[in-house]
Amino acid sequence: MTRVIFVTGGARSGKSAYAEGLAAQSGESVTYLATAVAFDAEMQNRIGRHRAERPAHWVTLEEPVNVPTAVHSAGTPVLLLDCLSVWVNNLMYHDFTDEQILQAAAELIHVARNRAGTVILVTNEVGFGIVPDNALARRYRDVLGWVNQRCAQASDEAYLLVSGLPLTLKGKP
């Protein structure tokens, strides 16, 4: 049986910790699919810290662009993808058009819905703030918002994290 869980929230809202808790509570083997790229020393440290905090028995895949294929190839019953917002950034960096990004998101949803087990999608909610002052940032906010909408609609459960507290948007409380 397939189960797709969508977890969103702002920066430092507790969304990743909540998603990791859901994965750990499953009692199943977990693949952690990381989308971040270590472009600088700060990101190298951040990624290193995240690696060290994950359970050693979890499988880690690092894939910044071809996420649908990575989701499809993961061999564990639970897959935690962290995160959609970095993935969309990576696609924009690689000059994907808005349409190509939305198509990639559709492929991700298709793979997630047709994969046996649980897929947990983590993302940032970037639409709560002010309108960005430049076209690239506005494009990012808009495209990520569209990707988030599609993923949330395709999910069985959806949670919004605020100050470390989960609010159930859809599905199980």
C-alpha positions as CSV (number, residue, x, y, z in Angstrom):
1,M,0.0,0.0,0.0
2,T,1.3,3.5,-0.9
3,R,1.2,6.3,1.6
4,V,2.4,9.8,0.7
5,I,3.0,12.3,3.5
6,F,3.6,16.0,2.9
7,V,5.4,18.0,5.6
8,T,5.9,21.8,5.2
9,G,6.8,24.8,7.3
10,G,9.1,27.8,7.4
11,A,12.8,27.8,8.1
12,R,13.6,26.1,11.5
13,S,10.0,25.2,12.0
14,G,10.9,21.6,12.9
15,K,9.6,20.1,9.7
16,S,12.7,17.9,9.0
17,A,12.7,16.6,12.6
18,Y,9.0,15.8,12.4
19,A,9.4,14.0,9.1
20,E,12.4,12.0,10.5
21,G,10.3,11.1,13.5
22,L,7.5,9.8,11.2
23,A,10.1,7.7,9.3
24,A,11.6,6.3,12.5
25,Q,8.2,5.5,14.0
26,S,7.4,3.3,11.0
27,G,9.7,0.6,12.3
28,E,10.7,0.0,8.7
29,S,14.0,0.5,6.8
30,V,14.4,4.1,5.7
31,T,16.1,5.7,2.7
32,Y,16.9,9.4,3.3
33,L,17.0,11.2,-0.1
34,A,18.9,14.5,0.3
35,T,18.8,17.1,-2.4
36,A,21.3,19.7,-1.0
37,V,24.6,20.5,-2.7
38,A,27.6,21.7,-0.7
39,F,28.4,24.8,-2.6
40,D,30.4,26.4,0.2
41,A,31.8,25.7,3.6
42,E,28.6,26.6,5.5
43,M,26.6,24.1,3.4
44,Q,29.3,21.5,3.9
45,N,29.0,21.9,7.6
46,R,25.2,21.9,7.5
47,I,25.1,18.7,5.4
48,G,27.7,17.0,7.6
49,R,25.6,17.8,10.7
50,H,22.5,16.4,9.1
51,R,24.4,13.2,8.1
52,A,25.7,12.8,11.7
53,E,22.2,13.3,13.2
54,R,20.5,10.6,11.1
55,P,20.4,7.0,12.3
56,A,23.4,5.1,11.0
57,H,21.2,2.2,9.7
58,W,19.3,4.5,7.3
59,V,20.3,4.4,3.7
60,T,21.3,7.9,2.4
61,L,21.0,8.9,-1.3
62,E,22.2,12.3,-2.4
63,E,20.5,13.4,-5.6
64,P,20.1,17.1,-6.4
65,V,18.4,16.9,-9.8
66,N,17.0,13.5,-10.9
67,V,14.8,13.0,-7.8
68,P,12.0,11.0,-9.5
69,T,14.5,8.4,-10.6
70,A,16.1,8.3,-7.1
71,V,12.7,7.8,-5.5
72,H,11.9,5.0,-8.0
73,S,15.2,3.2,-7.3
74,A,15.1,3.4,-3.5
75,G,14.8,-0.1,-2.1
76,T,13.4,0.5,1.4
77,P,9.8,0.6,2.5
78,V,10.1,4.2,3.7
79,L,11.6,7.1,1.7
80,L,12.1,10.5,3.2
81,L,12.9,13.2,0.6
82,D,14.4,16.3,2.2
83,C,13.6,18.6,0.5
84,L,11.5,19.8,-2.4
85,S,12.4,23.4,-1.9
86,V,16.2,22.7,-2.4
87,W,15.3,20.4,-5.4
88,V,13.3,23.2,-7.1
89,N,16.3,25.6,-6.5
90,N,18.6,23.0,-8.1
91,L,16.4,22.7,-11.1
92,M,16.3,26.4,-11.5
93,Y,20.1,26.5,-11.2
94,H,20.3,24.0,-14.0
95,D,18.1,26.3,-16.2
96,F,14.9,24.2,-16.1
97,T,11.9,26.2,-17.3
98,D,8.9,26.5,-15.1
99,E,7.1,23.9,-17.3
100,Q,10.0,21.5,-17.0
101,I,10.0,21.9,-13.2
102,L,6.3,21.2,-13.0
103,Q,6.7,18.2,-15.3
104,A,9.5,16.9,-13.0
105,A,7.2,17.4,-10.0
106,A,4.4,15.5,-11.9
107,E,6.9,12.6,-12.5
108,L,7.8,12.7,-8.8
109,I,4.2,12.5,-7.7
110,H,3.6,9.6,-10.2
111,V,6.6,7.7,-8.9
112,A,5.7,8.3,-5.2
113,R,2.0,7.3,-5.7
114,N,3.1,4.1,-7.5
115,R,5.8,3.0,-5.1
116,A,5.1,0.5,-2.5
117,G,5.5,1.8,1.0
118,T,5.7,5.3,2.5
119,V,7.1,8.5,0.9
120,I,7.6,11.5,3.1
121,L,8.1,14.8,1.2
122,V,9.6,17.7,3.1
123,T,9.4,21.3,1.8
124,N,9.6,24.9,2.8
125,E,6.5,27.2,2.8
126,V,7.9,30.3,1.3
127,G,4.6,32.1,0.6
128,F,4.0,33.5,4.0
129,G,6.5,36.4,3.7
130,I,6.7,39.6,1.8
131,V,6.8,39.7,-2.0
132,P,10.4,39.3,-3.0
133,D,12.1,42.4,-4.5
134,N,13.5,40.7,-7.6
135,A,12.2,38.6,-10.4
136,L,14.3,35.5,-9.7
137,A,13.1,35.3,-6.1
138,R,9.5,35.8,-7.1
139,R,9.8,33.1,-9.7
140,Y,11.3,30.7,-7.1
141,R,8.5,31.5,-4.7
142,D,5.8,31.0,-7.4
143,V,7.2,27.7,-8.8
144,L,7.9,26.2,-5.4
145,G,4.3,27.2,-4.4
146,W,2.9,25.4,-7.5
147,V,5.1,22.3,-6.8
148,N,4.0,22.3,-3.1
149,Q,0.3,22.6,-4.1
150,R,0.6,19.6,-6.4
151,C,2.5,17.5,-3.9
152,A,0.1,18.3,-1.1
153,Q,-2.9,17.6,-3.1
154,A,-1.5,14.2,-4.2
155,S,-0.6,13.3,-0.6
156,D,-2.6,11.1,1.8
157,E,-1.5,13.2,4.8
158,A,-0.2,16.8,5.1
159,Y,1.3,18.6,8.0
160,L,2.3,22.3,8.6
161,L,5.0,22.8,11.3
162,V,4.9,26.1,13.2
163,S,7.4,26.6,16.0
164,G,8.0,22.9,16.3
165,L,4.3,22.1,16.5
166,P,2.5,20.1,13.8
167,L,-0.8,21.2,12.4
168,T,-2.7,18.5,10.5
169,L,-3.9,19.8,7.2
170,K,-5.0,16.5,5.7
171,G,-5.3,12.9,6.9
172,K,-4.4,11.4,10.2
173,P,-4.0,13.8,13.2
